[in-house]
Amino acid sequence: VQLVESGGGLVQPGGSLRLPCAAFGSIFSINPMGWDRQAPGKERELVAAIISGGTTNYADSVKGRFIITRDNAKNIVYLQMNSLKPEDTAVYYCNIRARTVYSYWQDYWGQGTQVTVSS
């Protein structure tokens, strides 16, 4: 399984970014799909997660600002980040739990994409 992330970059406070992550491989099922982040000097934390039925879970720090969605047919998860703050600066990692043709449920992570919020 390979996860391909994109969409990171530099944005001003109050701005928006959209992070897509596509999963490739001999995937039978994915549940859940989500995003973590790790800021310098801090532990990795869950940002948002979504299950196939559409139920979502968000960190308190991003509720009302971030929206996670998924395209089940294409195995893509999106993180729409609005009203960005400097404290959102971090490396964002896509993560999934997937069952493949060759293995039972396992966790997978992307390589990470840098998001920097600064004026």
N, C-alpha and C positions, 0 to 999 in steps of 0.2 A: 504494500500500500504506500502510495506517495501522496503527500499533501503539498499543494502549491499555493502559496499565499502571495498577495500583492496589495497595492493600495496605500502602503505607508508613505510617510514623508513629513515635510515640515509644514505646519499650519499655524496661523495666528490664533490667539485665544478668542473663543467665541466661534471659531470656524468649524467646518465639518470635514470628515473623511469617511470613505466607505472601504472596508476591507473584505475582499472576497477570498475564499479558500476552496479549492477544488480537490476532491479526493479521486485518485486514480488507482486502478488495480482490479483484481478479480474479486470484487466486493459483492457479498451477498446481502448484507444489511448493515446499516449504520445507526447507532443510537447510544448516547446522544452525540450532537455536534456542538462545539463550543469554542470559546476563546479564553485564554489566560493572558496575563501580562506580568512582566518583571521589570521594575524600575531599578536604577542603579542603587546598590546597597540595601535593597529590599527583597523580601521573599516573593516568589511567584504567587499570584493570586488569581482566583477565578473571576472573570469579567462577566461572562454570560454563557448560557447553555440553552439548547433547544432540543426537544425530542421530536420524533417523527409526527406525532399528533398535533404539534404546534405549541405545547406547553413550554414556557420559558422561565428562566431563572436568571436574576441579575444581582451583581454585587450592589450593596446599598449606595456606594459612591457613584454609580453610573445610572441608577434608576431614574427614568424620566428624560435621560439624555441619549442613551444608547438603545438601539433596537437590533435584535438578532433575528434573522430569518433564514430559511433554508429552502433549497430547491431539491426535493427528494428524487426527482427524475434524473437530475444531472449530478447529484452528490456534491452540491455546492452549499456552503454556509456563508452568509454575509453578516458583517457587523457595521451597521450605520452609526457613526459617532457624531453627535451634534453638540453644540455648545461646549466645545473642548476647552479644557483648563490646563494650565501648565503641569498640574499634578497628574494629568493623564499621560504624560511623557513616559514611554516605556517601550520595551520590545514586546510585541504582541504575537502570541503563538496560537495557531489553530490546533485544536485537538479533537479527536473522535474516538469512539469505541466502535469497532467494526468486527463483523464476522465475514470471513472470506471463504472462497471456495476451498482453500487449503488449510484454514485454521479456525479455531473457535474464537470467541470474543477476546480482542486484545485492544490496548490503547495505543494510539499513534499521535505523533506531534509533527507540526511543520517546522521549518527552519527558523521561523521568526521574521517579523517585519518591524522596522523601527518607526515609531510615531513620536514626533517631537512637536510640542506645542510651545511656541515662543514668539514674542514680538520682536 
